[in-house]
Amino acid sequence: MKNTRRFPIILSVRLFLGTGGFSNDDWVGLLYPPAAKKTEWIGIYAEKFNAVEVNSTFYAVPGQKTFTSMLERSGGELTFCVKLHRSFTHDRDASPEAARRFLFTVEPAREAGRLGPLLAQFPYSFKNGPDAREHLSRLAEWFQGRELAVEFRHSSWEKEPVRQYLADLGLALVSVDLPDLQGLPGPAAYAGLPYAYLRLHGRNARQWFDADSAAERHDYQYTPDELAGWVSALRQSSPERAYVFFQNTTRGQALTNAAQFRALWQESGGGAP
């Protein structure tokens, strides 16, 4: 993404800004007071951000009561974007019934008007081909009537026919900020639907493929100029809504970068998230 600090005048885009998850122990003392209980964290988080990407559902789908509790503890305005369970994206052995159960879990957020797009994050091994496209068609059918954003980690999906195919299915293509490495998608702002969805993973090229943990892989802090390129790209693509989530949560780097992004967004003429 080209770095720039020149912001054109663009029609209003509503920004939903947050991080990938909120339950990070290393944020104690940075965002969460040491005396705060973990059950209080989401309420404190909601004082700083208007959206959160729930990533824990990738590993285990909670009961509906758990989701209702999160809604209540967050204070009433936080928007939830929820990652699909790995059975839909990595194992790819999910069923229509699993999709119905997933939708049942997040239904309280939808009823409250606080459910953002669902997220399907596919692995590097998920490459563009007939079987993969057939799987996407199944997901579009199972989650019909819900906004579903799709993230690819392989560059084989960087083709204009793919974007049209997804749009025809009603799926949004996630914009990603990743290290500049062979095989990974490059940075581009997509807004073929009324909303855009951006995930910033950091540019830690040295450890991207060889990291021992997600914390190591996402250990990166963006510069303001790197973020400014995304602000301009999103504003120029002119979606009605832009969902922006920082995944570089290691050592609180996402907190710093999100604050910088917010300031740049407002400098560009965008409203406060």
N, C-alpha and C positions, 0 to 999 in steps of 0.2 A: 504494500500500500504506500503510495507516494506521500511523503511528508509535506505538509503545507500548513500555513497559518492564515491563509486567505479564505474567508468564509463568504460565499455568495448569499444573497437574500433568497431564501427558500420558503415555500409555504410551510405552515406549522406542521411539525411532526411530533407526536406525543412519545416521550421517551420513558421506557421502563428500564431502570438501571439497578443492577445488583451483582451478586457473586454466585459462583457455583457452590451451593451449600452455605450454611451459617454456623454449624456446630464445630468450630475449630478451637482446640485447646490453646493453640499458640496465639489466639486473639485476646486471651485474658491479659489485661493490662494495656491492650491496644484499643479494643472496642468494648470489651466486657470488664466491668469492675471486678477485682479479685473476690469481693464478697458476694457477687451475684450468683444465684443458683442457675444451673443449666436450663431449668424450665423457664427462666426469665430471659434467656439469651435472645429468643426470637422477637420478643417485644422490644428489646434494646436495638436489635438489628433493624427493626421496622421504623425506628426513629431516624435512621440514616438513609435507608433505601426504600424504594417503592415496589421492588420486585425481588424475588428470590427464585433460584433454580434448584429444585429439590432433586438431588442426585442419589440419595440413599435408596430410592425406589428401584434403581438399577439392580441392587443386590437383594432386596426383599420388599415386597409390597405390603405396607401396613394395613391394618383394619381401618374402616371408615371412622371409627371413634378417635383414632390417633390423629387422623387428618383434621377432624372437627376440632380437636384440642389445639392443634397448631394454629388453626384459624382464629380461635378465641384468644389465644395467648399473644398473637401478633398484633392485636389492637384494632383490627377492623378495616384496614385499607391496603395491606400488603397483597400484591398479586403473585400468584404461585404458578410457575412453569415447572412441569413435572416430567422427569426422564422416564421413558418406558423401561420395564424390566428387561434384563439381558436375554430372556427367552424370546423376545421379539426381534432382537438385533444381532446378538452374538451367537447364541445357540440356535436360534431360528426354529424352535420346536413348539412355539406357542400355538394356541387354538383360538377360535372365535370366543369360546367361553372364557378364556384367560383375558381377552380384551374386554369382555363385559364386566368381569370382576375388577379389572383395573379402573374402568370408567365408574364403577360403583364406588370405589375408594375415593376418587377425586370429586365425586358429585357434590359434596358440601361446598367446595370452592366454586363450582360452576353455579350452584344455586345462589351463592352470595355475590355473584358477579366478579369474582376474584380469581378465576382460572384463566391463565394465559395459554399459549400454545403448549401442547405436549411435545416432547423432544424424543426423537429416535436417533440415537448416536450409534453409527455403524463402525466396525473396526477397519483397520487397514486392509485386512484380508477380503473385505466385501468389495469386489471389483465390478465394474459395469459389465453386464452380460445378460442374456435372456433369463436365466434363473433368478438373478438378483432383481431384475425389473419385475418379474412375476411376483416375487415376494413383496415388493413395494406396492404392487396393485392389491395384494391381499390386505396389507396394512391399511391402505386407503379405504378399502371396503369395511374392514372391521371397525375403524375409527371414524367412519363417515358421520358428518355433522359436528365434528370437533376439529379444531385447528391442530395440525400436526406438522412440525418442522423436522426436516431430515438432515442430519450431518453425515457427510462422507469424509473418510480419512485417506482415500486413494484418488490420485489425480485422473484416473480413467473416467471419472464422472464429469470432468471439466469440458463439457461439450454443449453447444447450444441446443441440440435436440433433446438432451437430458433435461434441461431447464423447462423446455416446452412440455415434455412428457410429465414431469412433476406437476407443472401448473395444470395440465389437463386432469390430473388425478386430485387436484386440490391440495397438494402438498407444497410446503415452502422449503426452499433450499437454504440451509444455514450457511451464513458467511463465517469463515474461520480465519483466525490469525494464528499461524503456525510457523515453526522454523522453516527457512528456505532450504529444503532438502528434497532430493530427487524422490519422486513418488508421492509426495504430499501435495494437496491442493494449494494453489496460490491464493492471495488475498483479493477478494472482489465482493462488492456490495450487491446483494440480490434483493429485489423487492417486487417480484412478479405478482404477489398477492397484496392485500391491504396492509400487511405487516412485514417487517424485516426482522431477522433473528441473527445476532452476532455473538459468537463465543471467542474470547481472547484467551488462548492457551499459553502464551509466552513464546519466546523465540530461543529457547535453550537448545540449540542445535547439537551441542556436544553430548547432551544426555537424553535426547528425545527417544532414541531407540534403545539405549543401553541403561537407562535409569533403573535403579532397584525399587523405586516407588513412584507413585504419582506425585508426591511432594517434590522429589528430585526433578522429575520431568517438567513440572510447571514452575520451577524455581527461576523466576525472571521478573524484572521490573521494567515496565515500558517507560520511555522518555515522553515528555509532553509532545514533541514533534511526531513521534510514532502514533500517538493517539489522535493527534489533530488530523492526520490523513483519514482515519476512520470517521471522524466527525463530519468532515466534508463529504466523504463518499456516501454516508447514510443520508445526510441532508439533501444531497443532489439526487439521490434515488427516489426521494419523496414518497415514502410509504406513509400510511396514516399513523402507524405505530411502529416503534423500533424497540426491540427487546435486546439489551446489551448486558452480557454476563461475563465477568472476569473469573477465569479459572485458576489464575496464579495466586492461590490463596496462601501459599507457603510464606511464613514469617510476616503475614499481613500485607504483602505486596499488593494484593487486590484492593485492599482498603485505600491505599495511597493512590493507586491508578484510577479507581472509580471516582475519587474526589477530584482528580485532575480532569477526568473525562467530563464530569458534571460542569466544571468551570469552563472548559473549552466549549461545551455544548451551549452554555448560556452566552458565552462570548460570540458564538456564531449566530445568535438571535433565537435560539431554541428556548422554550420555556423550561422552568425548573421541574425536574422529575419528582 
